[in-house]
Amino acid sequence: MFYSVVIRNRTNEDVEVSWQSSSAIESYRVVSRKILTNFLESWHAFVFKNSHSIAVRSKISQEKVFIQIQKELIEKSSTLESLLFGNLWNQEEILSNDSSSIDSFNFTTDLDWSGIPLEILSVCKEEFSPIALRFIVRRRIRSRNLPKKGKLGEGFLLWFSDGNQKSIQCSLIQEREDLEAFFDKKDINYSTFISSSFPSNSLIQKLNQVEYIHFAGHSEQDHIPFKDNSKLLWSDLGGLDLSNLKVAFFNSCYSGLQSLESTGIVASLLESGVSQFLGFSHVIDTEKAQKIGETFW
């Protein structure tokens, strides 16, 4: 059994959450935009705090930290469940630990709610039990535009941009060298693009040729800078046909966040026809980003 859930802006102050199972009835409730925004801010703070708290600790100390993280994660999950669904879901016992008949939830959200950590809803609420997911969470975003389909691509594009941020230059060089060595060893077809070395028009040509993108570095919310002092607006990509791209992985801070105030990476690439997008909804430490980039593929 599955449930379909839609999270969309109702007014400037309210958000509507509606859901429907295999029955003919659709339930909904209205949530304060401010309260939902406050939860997102607290979630980002939780992720940032705990991503730095396990760095250098003894095994015993790490176990204590993991137990505390699990307790806080259960609390966050329960809070989000209450915010989105209130008592209606409790009445239907949809998210109870005994709801084994539910195998998946399909979430469709407006762009500015794509950063909601919907996956934590599936965390088992039993304290000190192994963290396990009770059901599958699938995501989509709402858009006025239909995505393109049909083009074929080949190989990888390794795309690096330091955005004139000297603090990440050494890490990017190391990530690039490690990825190139990995692809060479596996005999995988790839090309490397460095934003500070090429004009923006040469990137468009490469995007139209490949199947996979690995981006690492610094980007702005609505654009990325290039060598010729030009800017590539993310909204410009939305008008292209990039249906040749199966996966775009953006290994950079806030790459997975969206806002209705500006068209960001996620919306632009999905509207251009990219099949799957992966990014971060929060700040990612430079060293952690490097390790993730080296092991993702």
C-alpha positions as CSV (number, residue, x, y, z in Angstrom):
1,M,0.0,0.0,0.0
2,F,1.3,3.5,-0.8
3,Y,0.3,7.1,0.1
4,S,0.7,10.1,-2.1
5,V,1.4,13.4,-0.3
6,V,1.5,16.9,-1.8
7,I,3.0,19.9,0.0
8,R,2.3,23.2,-1.7
9,N,2.0,26.9,-0.9
10,R,-1.6,27.9,-0.2
11,T,-1.0,31.6,0.6
12,N,2.0,33.7,1.6
13,E,1.4,32.6,5.2
14,D,0.1,29.0,4.9
15,V,1.1,25.7,3.4
16,E,-1.4,23.0,2.4
17,V,-0.5,19.3,3.0
18,S,-2.8,16.8,1.3
19,W,-2.6,13.1,1.1
20,Q,-4.4,10.2,-0.5
21,S,-4.1,6.5,-0.2
22,S,-5.5,3.9,-2.6
23,S,-9.0,5.0,-1.4
24,A,-11.0,7.7,-3.1
25,I,-10.7,10.2,-0.2
26,E,-8.1,12.9,-0.1
27,S,-7.4,14.4,3.3
28,Y,-5.6,17.7,3.9
29,R,-4.6,20.2,6.6
30,V,-3.1,23.7,6.6
31,V,0.3,24.4,8.2
32,S,1.8,27.8,9.1
33,R,4.6,28.7,6.7
34,K,6.5,30.3,9.6
35,I,6.4,27.2,11.8
36,L,7.5,24.9,8.9
37,T,10.4,27.3,8.1
38,N,11.4,27.3,11.8
39,F,11.5,23.5,11.7
40,L,13.8,23.6,8.6
41,E,16.1,26.0,10.3
42,S,16.3,23.8,13.4
43,W,16.9,20.7,11.2
44,H,19.8,22.4,9.4
45,A,21.3,23.3,12.8
46,F,20.9,19.7,14.0
47,V,22.7,18.3,10.9
48,F,25.5,20.9,11.1
49,K,26.1,20.3,14.8
50,N,26.2,16.5,14.6
51,S,28.2,16.4,11.4
52,H,31.0,18.0,13.5
53,S,30.5,16.2,16.8
54,I,31.8,12.7,15.8
55,A,35.0,13.8,14.2
56,V,37.7,12.9,16.8
57,R,36.3,10.8,19.7
58,S,37.0,7.5,21.4
59,K,34.8,4.5,20.5
60,I,32.9,4.8,23.8
61,S,32.4,8.5,23.3
62,Q,31.2,7.9,19.8
63,E,28.6,5.4,21.0
64,K,27.2,8.0,23.5
65,V,27.0,10.6,20.7
66,F,25.2,8.2,18.4
67,I,22.7,7.4,21.1
68,Q,22.0,11.1,21.7
69,I,21.8,11.7,17.9
70,Q,19.2,8.8,17.7
71,K,17.1,10.3,20.5
72,E,17.2,13.7,18.8
73,L,16.4,12.2,15.4
74,I,13.3,10.4,16.8
75,E,12.2,13.7,18.3
76,K,12.7,15.5,15.0
77,S,10.8,12.8,13.2
78,S,7.8,13.0,15.6
79,T,7.8,16.8,15.3
80,L,7.7,16.7,11.5
81,E,5.0,14.1,11.6
82,S,2.9,16.3,13.9
83,L,3.5,19.4,11.8
84,L,2.6,17.9,8.5
85,F,-0.2,15.5,9.5
86,G,-1.4,16.4,12.9
87,N,-3.7,14.0,14.7
88,L,-5.4,12.8,11.5
89,W,-2.5,10.3,10.8
90,N,-2.6,9.1,14.3
91,Q,-6.3,8.3,14.0
92,E,-5.5,6.3,10.8
93,E,-2.4,4.7,12.5
94,I,-0.5,5.3,9.3
95,L,2.8,6.1,10.8
96,S,2.6,3.7,13.8
97,N,5.3,1.1,14.2
98,D,2.6,-1.6,13.4
99,S,1.7,-0.1,10.0
100,S,3.6,-2.8,8.1
101,S,1.0,-2.5,5.3
102,I,2.5,0.8,4.2
103,D,5.5,0.2,1.9
104,S,6.0,3.6,0.3
105,F,5.2,7.3,0.4
106,N,5.3,9.5,-2.7
107,F,5.9,13.1,-1.8
108,T,5.4,16.0,-4.3
109,T,6.5,19.4,-3.0
110,D,6.7,23.0,-4.1
111,L,10.3,24.0,-4.8
112,D,10.9,25.9,-1.6
113,W,9.9,22.8,0.5
114,S,12.2,20.4,-1.3
115,G,14.6,20.6,1.6
116,I,12.2,19.1,4.1
117,P,13.9,15.9,5.5
118,L,10.9,13.7,4.6
119,E,13.0,10.5,5.0
120,I,13.1,10.9,8.8
121,L,9.4,10.2,8.9
122,S,10.2,6.5,8.2
123,V,12.6,6.2,11.2
124,C,11.5,3.7,13.8
125,K,10.3,5.5,16.9
126,E,11.5,2.8,19.3
127,E,14.3,4.3,21.3
128,F,17.7,2.6,21.3
129,S,16.7,0.2,18.5
130,P,18.8,0.0,15.4
131,I,17.9,2.9,13.1
132,A,15.8,1.3,10.3
133,L,13.5,2.7,7.7
134,R,9.9,1.5,7.9
135,F,9.0,2.5,4.3
136,I,10.4,4.0,1.1
137,V,10.2,7.7,0.5
138,R,10.0,8.9,-3.1
139,R,10.3,12.6,-4.0
140,R,9.2,14.9,-6.8
141,I,8.9,18.6,-7.2
142,R,6.0,20.6,-8.6
143,S,6.7,22.6,-11.8
144,R,4.7,24.4,-14.5
145,N,7.1,23.0,-17.2
146,L,7.2,19.5,-18.6
147,P,10.7,18.0,-18.5
148,K,12.3,17.1,-21.8
149,K,12.9,13.4,-22.8
150,G,14.7,11.3,-25.4
151,K,18.3,12.4,-25.9
152,L,21.2,10.1,-25.4
153,G,24.5,10.9,-23.8
154,E,27.8,9.2,-23.0
155,G,30.3,9.3,-20.2
156,F,30.9,11.6,-17.2
157,L,31.6,15.3,-16.8
158,L,33.7,16.2,-13.8
159,W,32.9,19.9,-13.2
160,F,34.9,21.9,-10.6
161,S,34.5,25.5,-9.6
162,D,36.2,27.2,-6.7
163,G,34.2,30.5,-7.1
164,N,37.3,32.4,-6.1
165,Q,37.2,30.7,-2.7
166,K,40.8,30.0,-1.8
167,S,39.8,27.9,1.3
168,I,38.5,25.1,-1.0
169,Q,41.0,25.2,-3.8
170,C,43.4,22.5,-2.3
171,S,40.5,20.2,-1.5
172,L,39.1,20.6,-5.0
173,I,42.4,19.7,-6.6
174,Q,42.7,16.6,-4.4
175,E,39.1,15.6,-5.2
176,R,39.7,16.0,-8.9
177,E,42.9,14.0,-8.9
178,D,41.3,11.2,-6.9
179,L,38.2,11.0,-9.2
180,E,40.3,11.1,-12.4
181,A,42.5,8.3,-11.0
182,F,39.4,6.3,-10.2
183,F,37.9,6.7,-13.6
184,D,41.2,6.0,-15.3
185,K,41.5,2.8,-13.3
186,K,37.9,1.7,-14.2
187,D,38.4,2.8,-17.8
188,I,35.4,5.1,-17.6
189,N,34.9,7.8,-20.3
190,Y,35.0,11.2,-18.7
191,S,36.1,14.8,-19.3
192,T,37.1,17.5,-16.8
193,F,35.7,21.1,-16.8
194,I,37.2,23.8,-14.5
195,S,35.0,26.9,-14.4
196,S,38.0,29.2,-13.8
197,S,39.8,28.0,-16.9
198,F,37.0,28.0,-19.6
199,P,34.3,30.4,-20.7
200,S,30.7,29.5,-20.0
201,N,29.7,28.7,-23.5
202,S,32.1,25.7,-23.6
203,L,30.2,24.2,-20.6
204,I,26.9,24.1,-22.5
205,Q,28.4,22.0,-25.2
206,K,29.7,19.5,-22.7
207,L,26.4,19.3,-20.8
208,N,24.7,18.2,-24.0
209,Q,27.0,15.3,-24.5
210,V,27.3,13.4,-21.2
211,E,25.1,11.1,-19.1
212,Y,26.4,12.0,-15.6
213,I,27.6,15.2,-13.9
214,H,29.8,15.4,-10.8
215,F,30.0,19.0,-9.7
216,A,32.3,20.0,-6.8
217,G,33.1,23.5,-5.4
218,H,31.3,26.7,-4.8
219,S,28.1,28.0,-6.5
220,E,25.7,30.9,-5.8
221,Q,22.0,30.3,-5.3
222,D,21.1,31.6,-8.8
223,H,24.3,31.4,-10.8
224,I,27.9,30.2,-11.2
225,P,30.9,32.5,-12.1
226,F,33.2,31.8,-15.0
227,K,36.7,32.8,-16.2
228,D,35.4,35.5,-18.6
229,N,33.6,37.3,-15.8
230,S,30.3,36.0,-17.1
231,K,27.7,34.3,-15.1
232,L,25.7,31.2,-16.0
233,L,22.2,31.6,-14.5
234,W,20.6,28.3,-13.3
235,S,17.4,29.5,-14.9
236,D,19.1,29.5,-18.3
237,L,19.7,25.8,-18.0
238,G,16.0,25.2,-17.5
239,G,15.4,26.2,-21.1
240,L,17.9,23.6,-22.5
241,D,17.2,20.0,-23.5
242,L,19.5,18.1,-21.1
243,S,17.5,14.8,-21.2
244,N,20.7,13.1,-22.0
245,L,21.7,13.5,-18.3
246,K,20.7,10.5,-16.0
247,V,22.3,11.8,-12.8
248,A,23.6,15.2,-11.6
249,F,25.4,15.1,-8.3
250,F,26.2,18.5,-6.9
251,N,28.8,18.1,-4.1
252,S,28.4,21.6,-2.7
253,C,26.7,23.5,0.2
254,Y,23.0,24.2,-0.1
255,S,22.9,22.7,-3.7
256,G,19.6,20.9,-2.8
257,L,17.8,23.9,-1.5
258,Q,15.2,25.7,-3.5
259,S,13.1,28.9,-3.2
260,L,10.3,30.4,-5.1
261,E,12.2,33.7,-4.9
262,S,14.8,32.4,-7.3
263,T,15.2,29.4,-9.7
264,G,17.9,27.2,-8.3
265,I,19.9,24.2,-9.5
266,V,17.4,21.5,-8.7
267,A,14.4,23.1,-10.6
268,S,16.5,24.1,-13.5
269,L,18.2,20.8,-14.1
270,L,15.0,18.7,-13.5
271,E,13.0,21.0,-15.9
272,S,15.8,20.6,-18.5
273,G,15.2,16.8,-18.5
274,V,17.8,15.5,-15.9
275,S,16.5,12.3,-14.5
276,Q,17.9,12.4,-11.0
277,F,19.5,15.1,-8.9
278,L,21.4,14.8,-5.7
279,G,22.6,17.7,-3.5
280,F,22.9,19.0,0.0
281,S,20.2,21.0,1.9
282,H,22.8,22.4,4.4
283,V,26.4,23.4,4.8
284,I,28.9,20.6,4.0
285,D,32.4,20.7,5.5
286,T,35.1,20.9,2.9
287,E,36.9,17.8,4.0
288,K,33.7,15.8,4.3
289,A,32.6,17.0,0.8
290,Q,36.0,15.8,-0.6
291,K,35.5,12.3,1.0
292,I,31.9,12.0,-0.2
293,G,32.9,13.1,-3.7
294,E,35.7,10.4,-3.8
295,T,33.4,7.6,-2.7
296,F,30.0,8.4,-4.3
297,W,30.6,6.9,-7.7
